[in-house]
């Protein structure tokens, strides 16, 4: 959210998230506010190098261009200082001189020349080769050119390259010559000035600009290189473009307002798979360890300050290797040992409950969509007033009508849920089956506990949470407005109550904190509701297959708006690209003129031969990829680099097992009778580049097992001191068998078997130390192979 925004009057605001100058996400517009609450979460993989993560606040305009109010820009190196906690940031002014991205490739050389009269002078040769990753200007590729200057206290010699049209990766390949020291044939005055400057005070400055034609040119970035670093050698390097030194310096920074952000940024260096074999095997056998508290997976949750840090990679890794169900059963059994009353079963934030929560989020995405999305869309797009709290009623509201509206929505949501058991993923059913039987075993005299053990997850932690926060579960694109959010909260409360089997008795109704909810629920005292819940819970906690005998429904994987190139055309032009709505399921890839319209073009998934990036040079457009199938390639332009990467990954995953996948492809397009990449003149010529097929094959669960293991290794490394403290605690317990002293250093740890726990800890510490060595070797190898100044590791800032 933001507060105290300018101008100091109610306006419509939205916020964008940018990698350097590339917008990757945008919030909804919050109308008529000075302190807009956005309440939106965005999770994404970063597919390219970047310098800044920026957040721009815009004032929405209907007739004119949206106005940028201010920004928060955080350097990549500083992100770790803000990760995992909320921070208020003062908005900074948006200055065109500070808005830069991209890099430039230069070669510099200092030559000594002998003149006709035999004297020696020095000449600077500047070869500007190319640039990569320049920003879009007004949504289009820019028309860049560069100015190259030799600057000193009393000189500023400037030369200019040609303008390159419609490209973010211009190839200049132009060489410029500058005189550094003059020959003795010059006058004394001239020679004195040169001696004063000499090489120590001269620098090469390269400025990138977008040619504005009839309007003012736009600054794209600059670099400065002191001439003294050359020392008669040729110097060739890549440089990251920098803002102007006077850019973004303004005294008026306090009156723009502020923005509150919660950023979680992680950067993992994932080694080849074989390096993780020992750690992976140790984690995967956790469910077989007796007692479970002595397992590597359980110890991970013990040493992490926030259990969620451990749960996310752990659940994903166990899911990937089909080991989650036995592990959840083992930790749930440990959880139940400490549960004294049946009505508090699985109500806390233990390792077991968090693992099940995370599993449902990952595995249940499609289940939520097919069950709740249509009714959530109806509530959000055609909202009816549902407020039944007398204190919150507005003037003119009719509480009886509102109660009828709310009852209509609750009935509809409840009906969709209890009819959805056939769509419940098998993995969720297996987990619920285990929880149900463990609960019945722990409380054999309570007939309801087998239902409450399941309903506490599927209703309270899954459906009810998805109803109140549909944007978090990708059921809606944005956070709902205040009135709709209140309606969803009331529906969620009702669903929680209806889902609590055995709670619809008069004694339970009297326990409602709000009288109005008690009155509302008097209308629900019907046997059919409790019977429906009971039947639903029976169905989703059964191990029998829920899939119908016929062909299963296609799994919806991704959809969104992009641009596709008209197929069969030969001319290059803007008209060739049309905006379309794309949809990917486990069965087919389609595009439509508009969302919810019939598909114009359909490619069966089994017919897709490859999905690869397309060189920008093909159509002078960024973020393009190609879908190769039986006919002509389908060329698509995504809206930003994150979106392009996500679409390529999703398409590669769903087509990974296709038998006719290509091994080679053409990185560029076939235009004007030849392939731009290899110049072959036959359209059917085999590709000239090898396909990239190293993508996880699981189409419904996007998991990279090595990356999750690397994250777990990082957590063990961060918490190494706690591992050692736990190791010491196990040793103390093993030696000293008397009563435990309170408080002590290990009273917060669960140690059931000190010998087994000590053995696992030794294994973990040994594995972590070996991985540390592997990482150090890799970093040394990487630093030697990608030297400072290479394209992979460009020079940042001014060279000294």
Secondary structure, DSSP 8 states (H G I E B T S, - for coil): -EES-SSSS-EEEEEEEEETTEEEEE---EEEESS------------S--SEEEEEEEE--SSS--EEEEEEEEEGGGGGGTBTEEEEEE-B---GGG----EEEEEEEEEEEE-TTS-EEEEEEEEEEEEE----BTTB---EEEEEEEEETTEEEEEE-----S-SS-EEEEEEEEEEE--TTS-HHHHHHHHHHTTTT-EEEEEEEE--TTS--EEEEEEEEEGGGTTTS-EEEEEE-B--TTTT--S--TTS-EEEEEE---------GGGGHHHHHHHHTGGGSSSGGGSHHHHHHHHSSSHHHHHHHHHHHHHHTT-HHHHHHHHHHHHHHT---GGGTT-S--HHHHHHHHHHHHHTHHHHHHHHHHHHHHHHHS-------TTT--TT--HHHHHHHHHHHHHHHHHHHHT-GGGS-HHHHHHHHHHHHHHHHHSTT-TTHHHHHHHHHIIIIIIHHHHHTTTTTTSSSS---HHHHHHHHHHHHHHHHHHSTT--SHHHHTT-SSHHHHHHHGGG--HHHHHHHHHHHHHHT--S--S-SS-----EEEEEEEEEE-TT--S-SGGGEEEEEEEEESSEEEEESSTTS-EEEEEEGGG--EEEE--GGGTT-SSEEEEE-SSS-EEEE-SSHHHHHHHHHHHHHHHTT-TT--SEE-SS-EETTEETTT--S-TT---SEE----S---SSS---HHHHHHHHHHHHHHTHHHHHHHHHHHHHHHH--S---SS-TTTTS--S-HHHHHHHHHHHHHHHHHHHHHHHHHHHHHHHHS-TTSSTT-B-S-B-
